[in-house]
Amino acid sequence: MPVFTSASFWYDFPQSTGATVNIEIPFSSRIIFRNKKNKEKEKFREGVTVSNIGFYRYPFNHSGLLAQQSVGFRYHKTKPYYFQWQVVVGALRTFYDGTVYSVSNNGSVNTLQHFGRWYAITGFAAAFGHDWQRSIKPKPFAVSLQSTLWMQYPYNSFLLPHLSFQVLFQYHFSSLNIFIHQKKIMRGHKS
């Protein structure tokens, strides 16, 4: 199975923009054969894990660096289109714009350089894409649109919800492949 490397443009509602780099590694593969009315159809389900690092910029407020790990499944038929969902966990480091001051117990004021905070991230992502490796004339790339609903916490003792959108450009280097046992499942077949 191919291992994809990818880059994405990232938009976090309402006004943050950024980018990520990713590596996507498959860990399972199933082919499901279904027989309905004497017509056999194939469906594929692949387990994938995605590691990514990225940054974003919220103008006049802060910048953020993030590292995420996700796991999920990709579904497709014999066509090159696919649907994918993932559960996301990670860490976020923010850096505030402007000058940040701190006051010590004795009343002296100090300037804090590169001040920000650490946060945990959890969320859910869904993607729809086109994999040209599964087309009639295979090419080593894929493109997908992904939306992610994720939580940043603790944020002022609460959760801060985010809604992000990504356009991912994926590439499969011919030397990046992984061996996976493929399981075949027969449904609707008469013995």
Steps between C-alpha positions, in 0.01 A plus 500: 500500500624850429622738769399856414685818588294815476479873553189702561365851509308552820219738598362515853169681538462798538832642373811286555707368210793262498653185358587146603726218382384141551589137457222242461574134575246220442468229767216278373316418180172321432321415179130439548326303224123543497265296281160660440266374229781303335718812474827497684629829639831578669555748781830581665575612856848602603620595846737798494700698750605858423775701669521873433668817613394848405453862586230764478474875539211685661562865392548755781455227763739203500685232302490128567712191440323166511585131489220249446457126474183350358362158424203410283360316200481566127211359296487467122366282221685415180481868404774748601274701735516434873357610834715505813436574868752534783523556874762768575717564810794734538669800659490872419749769599387861462708820486321826580536814290622816663688546824404287799589617852515319832495647848702328772403478868720801583322715238768506229378481139681277251458449125442139394660402169314261264227444757224252429334191637480125444164338425371150430302430181231239432258483212337326207584541128319396182646516148389440144767443238612376161788250482651491152684174585162328469412656164529339156836671442656493849691803626681516838290773660166580663307813596246526780283753684483454875301662778596461866306582816753519783524622858782697658527462879535613770402843366410736789393186693272397211518355149546716189335339193656541154373421152779460244511429127792359306591437138752214502739421215633147547789330322616139501872450450550164326748392770248563783285188526397284792403133509157431648297179517176549312182344633220397260141489624216339304149630570176385343654191336310173516697191598 
